[in-house]
């Protein structure tokens, strides 16, 4: 019988959250960058009440998988970055 997965500490959860936000900033496309940031924030808000236990450990493991996917996608998107900025990123003079 396998041992139950230990729930992540608050420091581990905050580190994962910061890593997701840092990875989101690597996307050159405004829409994808904001989507990734919003998705991370929403997921952490949804899972805030999980507390200790198997559910928290499962959500943390899923978050780590999502971080790895986002890192790979950031590399791929960097290869095909658009030449022009989004209208949302242009400065008004």
C-alpha positions in Angstrom: 0.0 0.0 0.0 1.4 3.4 -1.0 1.9 6.1 1.6 -0.4 9.2 1.3 1.2 12.1 -0.3 2.2 14.8 2.1 0.5 18.2 1.7 2.8 21.0 0.5 3.9 23.7 2.9 2.8 27.2 2.5 6.3 28.2 1.3 6.2 25.5 -1.4 2.8 26.7 -2.6 3.9 30.3 -2.7 7.1 29.3 -4.6 5.0 27.4 -7.2 2.7 30.4 -7.6 5.6 32.8 -8.1 7.2 30.4 -10.6 3.9 30.3 -12.6 3.7 34.1 -12.6 7.4 34.4 -13.6 6.9 31.9 -16.4 3.8 33.8 -17.6 5.9 37.0 -18.0 8.1 35.1 -20.5 5.4 35.0 -23.1 5.8 37.8 -25.7 2.2 37.7 -26.8 0.0 39.9 -24.5 -3.1 37.6 -24.7 -1.2 34.4 -23.9 0.8 36.2 -21.1 -2.4 37.5 -19.5 -4.3 34.2 -19.9 -1.5 32.3 -18.2 -1.3 34.8 -15.4 -5.1 34.8 -14.9 -5.3 30.9 -15.1 -2.6 30.6 -12.4 -4.3 33.1 -10.1 -7.8 31.6 -10.5 -6.5 28.1 -9.9 -4.8 29.1 -6.7 -7.9 30.9 -5.5 -10.1 27.9 -6.2 -7.7 25.6 -4.2 -7.1 28.0 -1.3 -9.5 26.2 0.9 -8.1 22.7 0.4 -5.9 22.8 3.5 -4.0 19.7 4.4 -4.4 16.3 2.9 -4.5 14.3 -0.3 -6.5 16.9 -2.2 -4.0 19.7 -1.5 -1.1 17.3 -2.5 -2.9 16.4 -5.8 -3.6 20.1 -6.6 0.1 20.9 -5.9 1.3 18.1 -8.2 -1.1 19.3 -10.9 0.3 22.8 -10.5 3.8 21.5 -10.9 2.8 19.7 -14.1 1.2 22.9 -15.4 4.3 24.9 -14.6 6.4 22.5 -16.7 3.9 22.8 -19.6 4.0 26.6 -19.4 7.8 26.6 -19.4 7.9 24.5 -22.6 5.2 26.6 -24.2 7.1 29.8 -23.4 10.1 28.4 -25.3 8.0 27.5 -28.3 6.2 30.8 -28.4 9.5 32.6 -28.2 10.6 30.9 -31.4 7.5 32.2 -33.2 7.1 35.6 -31.5 5.1 38.2 -33.4 7.1 41.1 -34.8 4.5 43.8 -33.8 3.3 44.4 -30.2 -0.3 44.0 -29.2 -2.4 47.2 -29.1 -2.7 46.5 -25.4 1.1 47.0 -25.0 1.5 50.2 -27.0 2.1 53.3 -25.1 -0.1 56.3 -25.6 1.9 59.5 -26.3 
